[in-house]
Amino acid sequence: MKRAPLAALIAAVIALDQWTKVLVRAHLHAPRIFLGGLVTLVFTQNEGAFLSIGSSLSPAVRTAIFTGAVGVAVIVALVMLVTNRVIGADAVAVALIAAGGVGNLIDRVTRHGRVTDFIYMQAGPLHTGVFNVADMAITGGVLWLLVSSFLPKPKNPPAES
């Protein structure tokens, strides 16, 4: 896949993520329930990672892990895209992961290590943690790569132009 569409995808995901977080911080002062409780919008500040994992760590350790390590991972993903180490549809998945990482890194750097989360879903006993657009991009990219890893790869992949 060409770099320009991937760059546009990354920019769009980051912009959507940041825009929704600005709206939530400005306007979501109480939870709002939709679709009979399936979706709830609730403003939270997450100091940890997925499902608040690591939120009880010291601030220095959290910063090292969630800012430093994630920053390195985003750089690795972007280098993989720029150097065409990931090609075809998998490049879209890596772009989603990188974009989500950047979106959450922006929060960590500008919001004292906290990420704005606001989407909660529940269907009967099944429920999610509170998440955001960046988390959806990361999860979608990871699931895409997981499924892709089980699909047969062509012996001679087409050349990227």
Order of alpha helices (4+ residues) and beta strands (2+ residues): alpha-beta-beta-alpha-alpha-alpha-beta-beta-alpha
